[in-house]
Amino acid sequence: MELIRRLFSFRMSSPILSGLCHAFVWMFIGALILSLFLWMSGMREQDLSTYTYVVHGCSLVIGGFVAGKRSGEKGWYYGGLTGIIYGLLVLLIGFLALDASFNWKDSIQLLSAFLISTLGGIFGVNTRRSS
């Protein structure tokens, strides 16, 4: 049983990479749930923008939380870096997929991604048990 547990356990050593992976997994889950709501209910596509911000916010908090918890110190720093990289990747995907240009709203979104994931990192580093 221990052999199976060791084979299927995978742990990332980088707190930022771990936080990004958790954030994107939660973003994909949130996008799937929103897609199901759109498909099964009378929700319109115009109503999705508010909910997508909520999904991104929750993903950023979780990603920052995981990065802060894994780092063990400087949770705001690791959480903030996770948020900036997450925001840049989302902007890059939007640029490549939708040919969206960079404007002042994107810098506000990057700042809010930094602040939200910093908050998650602060809470994450404080949940780590001391030895």
OpenMM code with the backbone's topology and positions (N, CA, C; nanometers):
from openmm import Vec3, app, unit

residues = "MET GLU LEU ILE ARG ARG LEU PHE SER PHE ARG MET SER SER PRO ILE LEU SER GLY LEU CYS HIS ALA PHE VAL TRP MET PHE ILE GLY ALA LEU ILE LEU SER LEU PHE LEU TRP MET SER GLY MET ARG GLU GLN ASP LEU SER THR TYR THR TYR VAL VAL HIS GLY CYS SER LEU VAL ILE GLY GLY PHE VAL ALA GLY LYS ARG SER GLY GLU LYS GLY TRP TYR TYR GLY GLY LEU THR GLY ILE ILE TYR GLY LEU LEU VAL LEU LEU ILE GLY PHE LEU ALA LEU ASP ALA SER PHE ASN TRP LYS ASP SER ILE GLN LEU LEU SER ALA PHE LEU ILE SER THR LEU GLY GLY ILE PHE GLY VAL ASN THR ARG ARG SER SER".split()
positions = [
    Vec3(0.0822, -0.1192, 0.0000),
    Vec3(0.0000, 0.0000, 0.0000),
    Vec3(0.0867, 0.1258, 0.0000),
    Vec3(0.1964, 0.1221, 0.0730),
    Vec3(0.2865, 0.2374, 0.0779),
    Vec3(0.3479, 0.2640, -0.0590),
    Vec3(0.3767, 0.1573, -0.1345),
    Vec3(0.4337, 0.1728, -0.2672),
    Vec3(0.3353, 0.2460, -0.3595),
    Vec3(0.2098, 0.2105, -0.3533),
    Vec3(0.1083, 0.2768, -0.4352),
    Vec3(0.0945, 0.4225, -0.3953),
    Vec3(0.0971, 0.4501, -0.2686),
    Vec3(0.0857, 0.5875, -0.2212),
    Vec3(0.2048, 0.6712, -0.2681),
    Vec3(0.3232, 0.6125, -0.2666),
    Vec3(0.4413, 0.6863, -0.3125),
    Vec3(0.4413, 0.7050, -0.4629),
    Vec3(0.3891, 0.6074, -0.5375),
    Vec3(0.3854, 0.6195, -0.6825),
    Vec3(0.2899, 0.7298, -0.7282),
    Vec3(0.1763, 0.7427, -0.6618),
    Vec3(0.0754, 0.8372, -0.7048),
    Vec3(0.0798, 0.9697, -0.6299),
    Vec3(0.1724, 0.9857, -0.5392),
    Vec3(0.1842, 1.1146, -0.4709),
    Vec3(0.2839, 1.2000, -0.5479),
    Vec3(0.2428, 1.3193, -0.5767),
    Vec3(0.3264, 1.4121, -0.6519),
    Vec3(0.3235, 1.5446, -0.5789),
    Vec3(0.4397, 1.5941, -0.5424),
    Vec3(0.4474, 1.7194, -0.4672),
    Vec3(0.5447, 1.8127, -0.5377),
    Vec3(0.4963, 1.9326, -0.5657),
    Vec3(0.5811, 2.0329, -0.6291),
    Vec3(0.6612, 2.1054, -0.5220),
    Vec3(0.7867, 2.1299, -0.5504),
    Vec3(0.8698, 2.1959, -0.4505),
    Vec3(0.8551, 2.3479, -0.4564),
    Vec3(0.8189, 2.4027, -0.5702),
    Vec3(0.8047, 2.5471, -0.5844),
    Vec3(0.6673, 2.5922, -0.5358),
    Vec3(0.6605, 2.6825, -0.4387),
    Vec3(0.5307, 2.7280, -0.3902),
    Vec3(0.4521, 2.8054, -0.4958),
    Vec3(0.5217, 2.8792, -0.5811),
    Vec3(0.4517, 2.9573, -0.6837),
    Vec3(0.3912, 2.8645, -0.7884),
    Vec3(0.4671, 2.7658, -0.8328),
    Vec3(0.4156, 2.6711, -0.9315),
    Vec3(0.2988, 2.5918, -0.8746),
    Vec3(0.3093, 2.5528, -0.7499),
    Vec3(0.2014, 2.4807, -0.6845),
    Vec3(0.0762, 2.5677, -0.6733),
    Vec3(0.0939, 2.6935, -0.6351),
    Vec3(-0.0191, 2.7849, -0.6263),
    Vec3(-0.0836, 2.8089, -0.7615),
    Vec3(-0.0017, 2.8224, -0.8658),
    Vec3(-0.0561, 2.8414, -1.0003),
    Vec3(-0.1353, 2.7201, -1.0469),
    Vec3(-0.0832, 2.6019, -1.0205),
    Vec3(-0.1558, 2.4805, -1.0604),
    Vec3(-0.2895, 2.4712, -0.9887),
    Vec3(-0.2916, 2.4988, -0.8589),
    Vec3(-0.4176, 2.4953, -0.7853),
    Vec3(-0.5134, 2.6025, -0.8360),
    Vec3(-0.4618, 2.7216, -0.8648),
    Vec3(-0.5471, 2.8302, -0.9135),
    Vec3(-0.6087, 2.7949, -1.0479),
    Vec3(-0.5302, 2.7388, -1.1391),
    Vec3(-0.5851, 2.7052, -1.2700),
    Vec3(-0.6805, 2.5875, -1.2639),
    Vec3(-0.6560, 2.4924, -1.1758),
    Vec3(-0.7513, 2.3819, -1.1598),
    Vec3(-0.8852, 2.4357, -1.1113),
    Vec3(-0.8831, 2.5257, -1.0123),
    Vec3(-1.0081, 2.5832, -0.9621),
    Vec3(-1.0734, 2.6737, -1.0647),
    Vec3(-0.9940, 2.7405, -1.1487),
    Vec3(-1.0522, 2.8215, -1.2543),
    Vec3(-1.1229, 2.7322, -1.3568),
    Vec3(-1.0618, 2.6201, -1.3915),
    Vec3(-1.1248, 2.5292, -1.4865),
    Vec3(-1.2525, 2.4688, -1.4287),
    Vec3(-1.2515, 2.4348, -1.3011),
    Vec3(-1.3726, 2.3826, -1.2372),
    Vec3(-1.4819, 2.4890, -1.2374),
    Vec3(-1.4465, 2.6128, -1.2045),
    Vec3(-1.5436, 2.7215, -1.2059),
    Vec3(-1.5970, 2.7489, -1.3447),
    Vec3(-1.5114, 2.7419, -1.4462),
    Vec3(-1.5558, 2.7620, -1.5842),
    Vec3(-1.6496, 2.6505, -1.6282),
    Vec3(-1.6222, 2.5296, -1.5850),
    Vec3(-1.7106, 2.4181, -1.6172),
    Vec3(-1.8473, 2.4362, -1.5524),
    Vec3(-1.8487, 2.4772, -1.4264),
    Vec3(-1.9750, 2.5001, -1.3563),
    Vec3(-2.0533, 2.6132, -1.4229),
    Vec3(-1.9844, 2.7218, -1.4599),
    Vec3(-2.0529, 2.8310, -1.5291),
    Vec3(-2.1072, 2.7867, -1.6644),
    Vec3(-2.0338, 2.7027, -1.7347),
    Vec3(-2.0819, 2.6502, -1.8624),
    Vec3(-2.2073, 2.5656, -1.8441),
    Vec3(-2.2081, 2.4856, -1.7371),
    Vec3(-2.3268, 2.4044, -1.7102),
    Vec3(-2.4468, 2.4908, -1.6726),
    Vec3(-2.4243, 2.5970, -1.5938),
    Vec3(-2.5323, 2.6900, -1.5619),
    Vec3(-2.5856, 2.7567, -1.6879),
    Vec3(-2.4974, 2.7953, -1.7764),
    Vec3(-2.5378, 2.8602, -1.9004),
    Vec3(-2.6176, 2.7653, -1.9882),
    Vec3(-2.5780, 2.6409, -1.9891),
    Vec3(-2.6437, 2.5418, -2.0729),
    Vec3(-2.7782, 2.4991, -2.0147),
    Vec3(-2.7866, 2.4787, -1.8815),
    Vec3(-2.9059, 2.4209, -1.8202),
    Vec3(-3.0075, 2.5236, -1.7709),
    Vec3(-2.9691, 2.6470, -1.7595),
    Vec3(-3.0626, 2.7455, -1.7057),
    Vec3(-3.0889, 2.8536, -1.8098),
    Vec3(-3.1651, 2.9502, -1.7699),
    Vec3(-3.1973, 3.0603, -1.8585),
    Vec3(-3.0973, 3.1735, -1.8507),
    Vec3(-2.9787, 3.1465, -1.7990),
    Vec3(-2.8768, 3.2505, -1.7863),
    Vec3(-2.8308, 3.2952, -1.9254),
    Vec3(-2.8074, 3.4242, -1.9388),
    Vec3(-2.7590, 3.4788, -2.0653),
    Vec3(-2.6074, 3.4950, -2.0601),
    Vec3(-2.5469, 3.5010, -2.1755),
    Vec3(-2.4017, 3.5160, -2.1809),
    Vec3(-2.3574, 3.6512, -2.1272),
    Vec3(-2.4435, 3.7515, -2.1332),
    Vec3(-2.4090, 3.8831, -2.0816),
    Vec3(-2.3949, 3.8820, -1.9294),
    Vec3(-2.4598, 3.7879, -1.8627),
    Vec3(-2.4516, 3.7777, -1.7166),
    Vec3(-2.3247, 3.7085, -1.6691),
    Vec3(-2.2501, 3.6494, -1.7597),
    Vec3(-2.1334, 3.5698, -1.7209),
    Vec3(-2.0149, 3.6532, -1.6740),
    Vec3(-2.0053, 3.7786, -1.7165),
    Vec3(-1.8855, 3.8557, -1.6830),
    Vec3(-1.8690, 3.8724, -1.5320),
    Vec3(-1.9783, 3.8976, -1.4614),
    Vec3(-1.9699, 3.9106, -1.3154),
    Vec3(-1.9263, 3.7801, -1.2517),
    Vec3(-1.9829, 3.6705, -1.2988),
    Vec3(-1.9499, 3.5407, -1.2403),
    Vec3(-1.8074, 3.4979, -1.2738),
    Vec3(-1.7563, 3.5370, -1.3897),
    Vec3(-1.6184, 3.5004, -1.4212),
    Vec3(-1.5203, 3.5743, -1.3309),
    Vec3(-1.5535, 3.6982, -1.2934),
    Vec3(-1.4677, 3.7685, -1.1976),
    Vec3(-1.4695, 3.6992, -1.0618),
    Vec3(-1.5844, 3.6466, -1.0223),
    Vec3(-1.5941, 3.5736, -0.8957),
    Vec3(-1.5100, 3.4457, -0.9027),
    Vec3(-1.5178, 3.3751, -1.0145),
    Vec3(-1.4391, 3.2522, -1.0311),
    Vec3(-1.2897, 3.2840, -1.0279),
    Vec3(-1.2475, 3.3875, -1.0972),
    Vec3(-1.1060, 3.4253, -1.0951),
    Vec3(-1.0629, 3.4685, -0.9550),
    Vec3(-1.1476, 3.5420, -0.8852),
    Vec3(-1.1144, 3.5842, -0.7489),
    Vec3(-1.0969, 3.4660, -0.6552),
    Vec3(-1.1883, 3.3707, -0.6621),
    Vec3(-1.1764, 3.2505, -0.5782),
    Vec3(-1.0516, 3.1711, -0.6147),
    Vec3(-1.0229, 3.1606, -0.7425),
    Vec3(-0.9030, 3.0884, -0.7864),
    Vec3(-0.7770, 3.1573, -0.7374),
    Vec3(-0.7763, 3.2903, -0.7396),
    Vec3(-0.6592, 3.3636, -0.6919),
    Vec3(-0.6392, 3.3477, -0.5422),
    Vec3(-0.7483, 3.3498, -0.4663),
    Vec3(-0.7366, 3.3305, -0.3213),
    Vec3(-0.6811, 3.1920, -0.2915),
    Vec3(-0.7329, 3.0916, -0.3598),
    Vec3(-0.6871, 2.9546, -0.3362),
    Vec3(-0.5413, 2.9389, -0.3798),
    Vec3(-0.5054, 2.9937, -0.4959),
    Vec3(-0.3668, 2.9855, -0.5415),
    Vec3(-0.2707, 3.0558, -0.4478),
    Vec3(-0.3080, 3.1741, -0.4010),
    Vec3(-0.2241, 3.2458, -0.3048),
    Vec3(-0.2147, 3.1733, -0.1719),
    Vec3(-0.3259, 3.1142, -0.1293),
    Vec3(-0.3287, 3.0379, -0.0049),
    Vec3(-0.2316, 2.9200, -0.0116),
    Vec3(-0.2381, 2.8458, -0.1210),
    Vec3(-0.1506, 2.7293, -0.1371),
    Vec3(-0.0044, 2.7724, -0.1460),
    Vec3(0.0226, 2.8801, -0.2202),
    Vec3(0.1603, 2.9281, -0.2321),
    Vec3(0.2138, 2.9739, -0.0965),
    Vec3(0.1320, 3.0451, -0.0197),
    Vec3(0.1753, 3.0896, 0.1126),
    Vec3(0.1967, 2.9752, 0.2084),
    Vec3(0.1074, 2.8776, 0.2023),
    Vec3(0.1206, 2.7630, 0.2919),
    Vec3(0.2434, 2.6791, 0.2578),
    Vec3(0.2689, 2.6612, 0.1302),
    Vec3(0.3848, 2.5816, 0.0886),
    Vec3(0.5162, 2.6538, 0.1158),
    Vec3(0.5151, 2.7865, 0.1104),
    Vec3(0.6400, 2.8595, 0.1305),
    Vec3(0.6825, 2.8580, 0.2766),
    Vec3(0.5871, 2.8706, 0.3674),
    Vec3(0.6200, 2.8716, 0.5091),
    Vec3(0.6640, 3.0067, 0.5611),
    Vec3(0.6974, 3.0986, 0.4733),
    Vec3(0.7366, 3.2340, 0.5117),
    Vec3(0.7075, 3.3280, 0.3953),
    Vec3(0.6959, 3.4554, 0.4246),
    Vec3(0.6673, 3.5568, 0.3225),
    Vec3(0.5459, 3.5198, 0.2376),
    Vec3(0.4362, 3.4898, 0.3017),
    Vec3(0.3159, 3.4489, 0.2303),
    Vec3(0.2639, 3.5557, 0.1365),
    Vec3(0.2753, 3.6814, 0.1769),
    Vec3(0.2289, 3.7892, 0.0897),
    Vec3(0.3115, 3.7946, -0.0381),
    Vec3(0.4404, 3.7673, -0.0272),
    Vec3(0.5305, 3.7719, -0.1420),
    Vec3(0.4997, 3.6596, -0.2405),
    Vec3(0.4931, 3.5372, -0.1898),
    Vec3(0.4666, 3.4235, -0.2767),
    Vec3(0.3241, 3.4261, -0.3310),
    Vec3(0.2304, 3.4678, -0.2488),
    Vec3(0.0932, 3.4823, -0.2969),
    Vec3(0.0824, 3.5902, -0.4026),
    Vec3(0.1494, 3.7030, -0.3813),
    Vec3(0.1462, 3.8116, -0.4784),
    Vec3(0.2101, 3.7741, -0.6109),
    Vec3(0.3235, 3.7052, -0.6054),
    Vec3(0.3869, 3.6591, -0.7296),
    Vec3(0.2987, 3.5597, -0.8034),
    Vec3(0.2323, 3.4752, -0.7290),
    Vec3(0.1388, 3.3808, -0.7906),
    Vec3(0.0279, 3.4567, -0.8625),
    Vec3(-0.0250, 3.5603, -0.7990),
    Vec3(-0.1312, 3.6385, -0.8603),
    Vec3(-0.0859, 3.7133, -0.9845),
    Vec3(0.0340, 3.7696, -0.9814),
    Vec3(0.0850, 3.8422, -1.0980),
    Vec3(0.1071, 3.7469, -1.2152),
    Vec3(0.1654, 3.6316, -1.1877),
    Vec3(0.1895, 3.5349, -1.2958),
    Vec3(0.0568, 3.4816, -1.3495),
    Vec3(-0.0389, 3.4549, -1.2606),
    Vec3(-0.1723, 3.4107, -1.3025),
    Vec3(-0.2359, 3.5167, -1.3927),
    Vec3(-0.2312, 3.6420, -1.3498),
    Vec3(-0.2900, 3.7492, -1.4290),
    Vec3(-0.2229, 3.7651, -1.5637),
    Vec3(-0.0899, 3.7564, -1.5667),
    Vec3(-0.0183, 3.7674, -1.6936),
    Vec3(-0.0512, 3.6519, -1.7877),
    Vec3(-0.0649, 3.5314, -1.7327),
    Vec3(-0.1013, 3.4169, -1.8162),
    Vec3(-0.2424, 3.4308, -1.8722),
    Vec3(-0.3354, 3.4797, -1.7913),
    Vec3(-0.4725, 3.5009, -1.8394),
    Vec3(-0.4738, 3.6087, -1.9486),
    Vec3(-0.3961, 3.7164, -1.9289),
    Vec3(-0.3881, 3.8203, -2.0314),
    Vec3(-0.3228, 3.7674, -2.1591),
    Vec3(-0.2203, 3.6852, -2.1445),
    Vec3(-0.1542, 3.6269, -2.2604),
    Vec3(-0.2487, 3.5359, -2.3380),
    Vec3(-0.3255, 3.4556, -2.2664),
    Vec3(-0.4225, 3.3678, -2.3322),
    Vec3(-0.5291, 3.4515, -2.4039),
    Vec3(-0.5750, 3.5587, -2.3393),
    Vec3(-0.6711, 3.6473, -2.4043),
    Vec3(-0.6132, 3.7149, -2.5268),
    Vec3(-0.4863, 3.7524, -2.5205),
    Vec3(-0.4211, 3.8148, -2.6350),
    Vec3(-0.4072, 3.7165, -2.7502),
    Vec3(-0.3648, 3.5946, -2.7197),
    Vec3(-0.3430, 3.4959, -2.8256),
    Vec3(-0.4728, 3.4401, -2.8820),
    Vec3(-0.5722, 3.4185, -2.7957),
    Vec3(-0.6964, 3.3556, -2.8420),
    Vec3(-0.7943, 3.4561, -2.9013),
    Vec3(-0.8043, 3.5725, -2.8409),
    Vec3(-0.9065, 3.6686, -2.8820),
    Vec3(-0.8494, 3.7926, -2.9488),
    Vec3(-0.7177, 3.7996, -2.9653),
    Vec3(-0.6500, 3.9140, -3.0231),
    Vec3(-0.6845, 4.0427, -2.9479),
    Vec3(-0.6908, 4.0315, -2.8145),
    Vec3(-0.7215, 4.1459, -2.7290),
    Vec3(-0.5943, 4.2253, -2.7028),
    Vec3(-0.6040, 4.3561, -2.7098),
    Vec3(-0.4876, 4.4399, -2.6846),
    Vec3(-0.4810, 4.4788, -2.5375),
    Vec3(-0.3636, 4.5213, -2.4942),
    Vec3(-0.3432, 4.5609, -2.3553),
    Vec3(-0.3920, 4.7044, -2.3369),
    Vec3(-0.4717, 4.7287, -2.2313),
    Vec3(-0.5191, 4.8639, -2.2015),
    Vec3(-0.5129, 4.8868, -2.0508),
    Vec3(-0.5611, 4.9995, -2.0055),
    Vec3(-0.5498, 5.0364, -1.8646),
    Vec3(-0.6324, 4.9457, -1.7740),
    Vec3(-0.7395, 4.8860, -1.8252),
    Vec3(-0.8200, 4.7933, -1.7446),
    Vec3(-0.7391, 4.6688, -1.7086),
    Vec3(-0.6508, 4.6294, -1.7979),
    Vec3(-0.5674, 4.5120, -1.7711),
    Vec3(-0.4699, 4.5373, -1.6567),
    Vec3(-0.4190, 4.6585, -1.6475),
    Vec3(-0.3293, 4.6890, -1.5359),
    Vec3(-0.4064, 4.6905, -1.4036),
    Vec3(-0.5310, 4.7333, -1.4063),
    Vec3(-0.6145, 4.7277, -1.2857),
    Vec3(-0.6429, 4.5826, -1.2485),
    Vec3(-0.6659, 4.4987, -1.3483),
    Vec3(-0.6890, 4.3570, -1.3210),
    Vec3(-0.5632, 4.2899, -1.2659),
    Vec3(-0.4470, 4.3283, -1.3156),
    Vec3(-0.3221, 4.2734, -1.2611),
    Vec3(-0.3018, 4.3170, -1.1167),
    Vec3(-0.3326, 4.4420, -1.0877),
    Vec3(-0.3204, 4.4909, -0.9506),
    Vec3(-0.4174, 4.4192, -0.8582),
    Vec3(-0.5404, 4.3993, -0.9040),
    Vec3(-0.6376, 4.3287, -0.8187),
    Vec3(-0.5997, 4.1820, -0.8025),
    Vec3(-0.5425, 4.1194, -0.9074),
    Vec3(-0.4960, 3.9808, -0.8948),
    Vec3(-0.3840, 3.9717, -0.7922),
    Vec3(-0.2942, 4.0703, -0.7930),
    Vec3(-0.1870, 4.0744, -0.6947),
    Vec3(-0.2431, 4.0873, -0.5533),
    Vec3(-0.3370, 4.1804, -0.5341),
    Vec3(-0.3916, 4.2037, -0.4002),
    Vec3(-0.4730, 4.0852, -0.3483),
    Vec3(-0.5534, 4.0250, -0.4338),
    Vec3(-0.6374, 3.9131, -0.3910),
    Vec3(-0.5522, 3.7923, -0.3540),
    Vec3(-0.4541, 3.7601, -0.4390),
    Vec3(-0.3712, 3.6436, -0.4073),
    Vec3(-0.2748, 3.6723, -0.2924),
    Vec3(-0.2381, 3.7990, -0.2733),
    Vec3(-0.1578, 3.8349, -0.1565),
    Vec3(-0.2355, 3.8065, -0.0294),
    Vec3(-0.3625, 3.8407, -0.0295),
    Vec3(-0.4480, 3.8115, 0.0859),
    Vec3(-0.4548, 3.6610, 0.1122),
    Vec3(-0.4690, 3.5811, 0.0053),
    Vec3(-0.4673, 3.4363, 0.0216),
    Vec3(-0.3351, 3.3859, 0.0750),
    Vec3(-0.2235, 3.4446, 0.0284),
    Vec3(-0.0919, 3.4044, 0.0775),
    Vec3(-0.0716, 3.4381, 0.2237),
    Vec3(-0.1265, 3.5515, 0.2682),
    Vec3(-0.1159, 3.5896, 0.4092),
    Vec3(-0.1892, 3.4888, 0.4965),
    Vec3(-0.3090, 3.4500, 0.4540),
    Vec3(-0.3830, 3.3497, 0.5316),
    Vec3(-0.3169, 3.2130, 0.5233),
    Vec3(-0.2615, 3.1794, 0.4059),
    Vec3(-0.1985, 3.0489, 0.3884),
    Vec3(-0.0753, 3.0298, 0.4732),
    Vec3(0.0092, 3.1320, 0.4822),
    Vec3(0.1323, 3.1174, 0.5603),
    Vec3(0.0998, 3.1091, 0.7096),
    Vec3(-0.0097, 3.1651, 0.7519),
    Vec3(-0.0458, 3.1600, 0.8934),
    Vec3(-0.1189, 3.0333, 0.9329),
    Vec3(-0.1520, 2.9467, 0.8373),
    Vec3(-0.2128, 2.8169, 0.8725),
    Vec3(-0.1089, 2.7077, 0.8862),
    Vec3(0.0138, 2.7363, 0.8495),
    Vec3(0.1201, 2.6365, 0.8584),
    Vec3(0.1538, 2.6141, 1.0043),
    Vec3(0.1631, 2.4891, 1.0413),
    Vec3(0.1954, 2.4538, 1.1801),
    Vec3(0.3427, 2.4717, 1.2067),
    Vec3(0.3745, 2.5280, 1.3192),
    Vec3(0.5159, 2.5431, 1.3546),
    Vec3(0.5653, 2.4161, 1.4231),
    Vec3(0.6920, 2.3847, 1.4022),
    Vec3(0.7479, 2.2613, 1.4566),
    Vec3(0.7882, 2.2763, 1.6001),
] * unit.nanometer
topology = app.Topology()
chain = topology.addChain("A")
for resn in residues:
    res = topology.addResidue(resn, chain)
    for name in ("N", "CA", "C"):
        topology.addAtom(name, app.Element.getBySymbol(name[0]), res)
